[in-house]
Amino acid sequence: MAVEVVYRSSRDPERLFMDKAEADRYDKMLELAEALSDALHKAVPSLNEEQVEELGIFMAKNRDTFARAFKNQPEALAELNAPADED
């Protein structure tokens, strides 16, 4: 019988990973998404829970692009319009 090591996301127990570093990156992305969702909901209370969650995850997944845009490179946001691979 073979033994296979898998890692489970602590924030999304349904999600399994073969690599601990990948699981850690995913958890950190979800942590950032949650913080962003909270901030967005406070800024725009009319957004419903699903909308702020989707926005938070989108921004967290694209954190590098947003970081460049916030550092005086607004043209970086054009990358968000390009087709991308879904997780």
N, CA, C and O of each residue as an XYZ file, in Angstrom:
348
protein
N       0.848     -1.169      0.000
C       0.000      0.000      0.000
C       0.902      1.243      0.000
O       1.834      1.343      0.798
N       0.617      2.170     -0.890
C       1.386      3.408     -0.984
C       0.771      4.473     -0.083
O      -0.438      4.503      0.148
N       1.631      5.333      0.411
C       1.191      6.438      1.251
C       1.385      7.724      0.463
O       2.443      7.963     -0.120
N       0.356      8.535      0.459
C       0.417      9.810     -0.255
C       0.165     10.926      0.752
O      -0.818     10.906      1.493
N       1.064     11.891      0.764
C       0.921     13.022      1.670
C       0.178     14.131      0.941
O       0.567     14.547     -0.150
N      -0.895     14.600      1.564
C      -1.636     15.728      1.008
C      -1.803     16.764      2.114
O      -1.788     16.452      3.304
N      -1.962     18.003      1.674
C      -2.137     19.110      2.611
C      -3.504     19.722      2.385
O      -3.938     19.916      1.249
N      -4.167     20.020      3.474
C      -5.511     20.586      3.415
C      -5.425     22.061      3.795
O      -4.718     22.440      4.728
N      -6.153     22.872      3.057
C      -6.222     24.293      3.378
C      -6.953     24.444      4.707
O      -8.005     23.839      4.916
N      -6.394     25.248      5.598
C      -7.052     25.453      6.887
C      -8.264     26.370      6.752
O      -9.160     26.331      7.595
N      -8.305     27.191      5.710
C      -9.427     28.110      5.496
C     -10.466     27.542      4.535
O     -11.590     28.041      4.475
N     -10.103     26.507      3.785
C     -11.009     25.873      2.829
C     -10.747     24.366      2.892
O     -10.040     23.828      2.040
N     -11.312     23.679      3.894
C     -11.002     22.269      4.127
C     -11.292     21.337      2.947
O     -10.760     20.228      2.898
N     -12.107     21.760      2.019
C     -12.406     20.939      0.850
C     -11.240     20.912     -0.136
O     -11.145     20.013     -0.972
N     -10.365     21.891     -0.032
C      -9.261     22.054     -0.984
C      -8.029     21.310     -0.490
O      -7.562     21.544      0.625
N      -7.500     20.411     -1.324
C      -6.314     19.631     -0.986
C      -5.159     20.018     -1.898
O      -5.364     20.393     -3.052
N      -3.939     19.925     -1.368
C      -2.739     20.275     -2.122
C      -1.703     19.178     -1.934
O      -1.674     18.503     -0.905
N      -0.860     19.011     -2.933
C       0.221     18.040     -2.851
C       1.483     18.680     -2.268
O       2.428     17.982     -1.900
N       1.488     20.009     -2.189
C       2.662     20.751     -1.748
C       2.277     21.679     -0.596
O       1.313     22.436     -0.706
N       3.026     21.624      0.505
C       2.717     22.450      1.669
C       2.816     23.936      1.351
O       1.981     24.721      1.800
N       3.823     24.330      0.582
C       4.000     25.747      0.244
C       2.811     26.261     -0.559
O       2.377     27.398     -0.371
N       2.284     25.433     -1.449
C       1.122     25.833     -2.243
C      -0.107     26.000     -1.345
O      -0.885     26.937     -1.521
N      -0.277     25.100     -0.394
C      -1.391     25.201      0.552
C      -1.260     26.465      1.396
O      -2.253     27.147      1.652
N      -0.041     26.779      1.827
C       0.187     27.998      2.603
C      -0.110     29.248      1.785
O      -0.718     30.189      2.295
N       0.313     29.268      0.515
C       0.025     30.423     -0.355
C      -1.476     30.604     -0.536
O      -1.977     31.728     -0.518
N      -2.188     29.506     -0.710
C      -3.640     29.566     -0.885
C      -4.311     30.119      0.376
O      -5.205     30.961      0.287
N      -3.884     29.650      1.540
C      -4.445     30.145      2.801
C      -4.174     31.635      2.979
O      -5.050     32.377      3.424
N      -2.968     32.076      2.634
C      -2.635     33.501      2.746
C      -3.472     34.326      1.780
O      -3.890     35.435      2.113
N      -3.721     33.792      0.578
C      -4.572     34.495     -0.382
C      -5.987     34.628      0.173
O      -6.600     35.688      0.053
N      -6.507     33.568      0.775
C      -7.848     33.628      1.359
C      -7.906     34.582      2.548
O      -8.915     35.256      2.757
N      -6.832     34.641      3.323
C      -6.768     35.571      4.454
C      -6.811     37.017      3.952
O      -7.524     37.854      4.507
N      -6.045     37.300      2.901
C      -6.062     38.633      2.306
C      -7.441     38.931      1.725
O      -7.948     40.041      1.884
N      -8.050     37.963      1.058
C      -9.373     38.149      0.475
C     -10.395     38.504      1.545
O     -11.257     39.355      1.326
N     -10.304     37.860      2.692
C     -11.232     38.147      3.789
C     -11.051     39.578      4.296
O     -12.028     40.287      4.538
N      -9.797     39.994      4.454
C      -9.521     41.359      4.925
C     -10.003     42.383      3.900
O     -10.578     43.408      4.266
N      -9.771     42.108      2.623
C     -10.239     43.007      1.573
C     -11.761     43.073      1.554
O     -12.339     44.149      1.398
N     -12.402     41.931      1.711
C     -13.866     41.890      1.726
C     -14.427     42.745      2.854
O     -15.390     43.486      2.659
N     -13.823     42.640      4.032
C     -14.265     43.455      5.169
C     -14.122     44.943      4.863
O     -15.031     45.731      5.124
N     -12.970     45.318      4.306
C     -12.730     46.735      3.986
C     -13.698     47.221      2.913
O     -14.217     48.333      3.006
N     -13.945     46.400      1.900
C     -14.864     46.791      0.830
C     -16.285     46.936      1.353
O     -17.007     47.848      0.952
N     -16.685     46.046      2.244
C     -18.047     46.110      2.785
C     -18.236     47.363      3.636
O     -19.310     47.965      3.628
N     -17.193     47.757      4.371
C     -17.272     48.985      5.165
C     -17.322     50.212      4.263
O     -18.004     51.189      4.573
N     -16.596     50.160      3.143
C     -16.557     51.295      2.213
C     -17.837     51.408      1.397
O     -18.292     52.511      1.093
N     -18.423     50.248      1.041
C     -19.630     50.238      0.215
C     -20.632     49.264      0.849
O     -20.751     48.122      0.405
N     -21.344     49.708      1.877
C     -22.255     48.816      2.604
C     -23.389     48.248      1.754
O     -23.996     47.245      2.130
N     -23.679     48.864      0.630
C     -24.777     48.377     -0.210
C     -24.414     47.089     -0.951
O     -25.301     46.417     -1.479
N     -23.132     46.734     -0.999
C     -22.743     45.466     -1.623
C     -23.181     44.313     -0.731
O     -23.060     44.378      0.492
N     -23.688     43.259     -1.355
C     -24.087     42.108     -0.539
C     -22.874     41.233     -0.229
O     -21.796     41.433     -0.790
N     -23.054     40.281      0.653
C     -21.956     39.442      1.137
C     -21.258     38.694     -0.001
O     -20.030     38.604     -0.025
N     -22.030     38.166     -0.930
C     -21.448     37.424     -2.059
C     -20.593     38.338     -2.938
O     -19.521     37.942     -3.395
N     -21.069     39.551     -3.169
C     -20.318     40.495     -3.996
C     -18.990     40.882     -3.348
O     -17.956     40.893     -4.016
N     -19.010     41.197     -2.059
C     -17.753     41.588     -1.411
C     -16.791     40.409     -1.331
O     -15.577     40.597     -1.415
N     -17.317     39.197     -1.169
C     -16.460     38.019     -1.143
C     -15.803     37.806     -2.509
O     -14.601     37.553     -2.584
N     -16.580     37.907     -3.580
C     -16.029     37.746     -4.929
C     -14.999     38.821     -5.232
O     -13.950     38.532     -5.808
N     -15.290     40.062     -4.850
C     -14.335     41.151     -5.065
C     -13.055     40.934     -4.264
O     -11.955     41.142     -4.776
N     -13.196     40.525     -3.033
C     -12.029     40.275     -2.192
C     -11.141     39.183     -2.766
O      -9.919     39.328     -2.793
N     -11.740     38.095     -3.223
C     -10.973     37.000     -3.816
C     -10.314     37.453     -5.115
O      -9.150     37.138     -5.361
N     -11.042     38.185     -5.938
C     -10.478     38.699     -7.193
C      -9.264     39.581     -6.926
O      -8.224     39.431     -7.567
N      -9.401     40.494     -5.982
C      -8.294     41.400     -5.672
C      -7.115     40.644     -5.063
O      -5.964     40.948     -5.375
N      -7.385     39.670     -4.204
C      -6.312     38.902     -3.579
C      -5.567     38.058     -4.608
O      -4.342     37.950     -4.557
N      -6.305     37.461     -5.541
C      -5.664     36.662     -6.591
C      -4.809     37.534     -7.495
O      -3.834     37.057     -8.076
N      -5.163     38.795     -7.616
C      -4.450     39.721     -8.499
C      -3.687     40.773     -7.703
O      -3.507     41.901     -8.163
N      -3.247     40.405     -6.526
C      -2.607     41.355     -5.614
C      -1.387     42.029     -6.220
O      -1.177     43.221     -5.996
N      -0.576     41.299     -6.984
C       0.623     41.895     -7.575
C       0.263     42.984     -8.577
O       0.916     44.026     -8.632
N      -0.772     42.742     -9.363
C      -1.225     43.736    -10.341
C      -1.746     44.977     -9.636
O      -1.409     46.097    -10.021
N      -2.567     44.790     -8.605
C      -3.092     45.929     -7.851
C      -1.961     46.677     -7.145
O      -1.984     47.906     -7.079
N      -0.982     45.957     -6.622
C       0.139     46.613     -5.940
C       0.893     47.523     -6.906
O       1.247     48.649     -6.555
N       1.139     47.035     -8.126
C       1.817     47.880     -9.117
C       0.971     49.089     -9.466
O       1.500     50.191     -9.615
N      -0.339     48.900     -9.598
C      -1.235     50.014     -9.936
C      -1.224     51.061     -8.827
O      -1.247     52.260     -9.106
N      -1.191     50.619     -7.576
C      -1.169     51.550     -6.458
C       0.182     52.249     -6.315
O       0.296     53.248     -5.604
N       1.198     51.727     -6.986
C       2.537     52.342     -6.961
C       2.769     53.137     -8.253
O       3.839     53.058     -8.857
N       1.768     53.889     -8.659
C       1.860     54.788     -9.815
C       2.075     54.085    -11.144
O       2.741     54.622    -12.029
N       1.512     52.877    -11.296
C       1.529     52.178    -12.570
C       0.105     51.736    -12.912
O      -0.158     50.538    -13.024
N      -0.819     52.691    -13.079
C      -2.212     52.315    -13.316
C      -2.404     51.472    -14.579
O      -3.400     50.760    -14.702
N      -1.462     51.548    -15.511
C      -1.567     50.747    -16.732
C      -1.477     49.247    -16.439
O      -1.865     48.430    -17.274
N      -0.972     48.882    -15.270
C      -0.900     47.470    -14.885
C      -2.286     46.840    -14.824
O      -2.431     45.635    -15.029
N      -3.308     47.653    -14.542
C      -4.675     47.121    -14.449
C      -5.179     46.580    -15.778
O      -6.133     45.802    -15.805
N      -4.556     46.979    -16.878
C      -4.948     46.452    -18.195
C      -4.733     44.939    -18.257
O      -5.401     44.246    -19.024
N      -3.805     44.431    -17.455
C      -3.560     42.986    -17.409
C      -4.800     42.221    -16.949
O      -4.983     41.058    -17.309
N      -5.640     42.864    -16.164
C      -6.836     42.195    -15.645
C      -7.853     41.916    -16.742
O      -8.721     41.059    -16.581
N      -7.751     42.633    -17.852
C      -8.668     42.425    -18.978
C      -8.228     41.281    -19.870
O      -9.016     40.786    -20.675
N      -6.974     40.849    -19.739
C      -6.451     39.756    -20.548
C      -7.020     38.430    -20.035
O      -7.220     38.268    -18.831
N      -7.283     37.477    -20.947
C      -7.772     36.162    -20.496
C      -6.749     35.525    -19.570
O      -5.547     35.572    -19.828
N      -7.236     34.931    -18.493
C      -6.346     34.302    -17.500
C      -6.849     32.917    -17.173
O      -8.024     32.608    -17.371
N      -5.955     32.082    -16.671
C      -6.335     30.741    -16.236
C      -7.090     30.850    -14.925
O      -6.704     31.615    -14.042
N      -8.151     30.098    -14.800
C      -8.941     30.046    -13.560
C      -8.342     29.015    -12.642
O      -7.776     28.021    -13.097
N      -8.467     29.247    -11.330
C      -8.010     28.260    -10.337
C      -9.022     27.173    -10.195
O      -8.827     26.247     -9.408
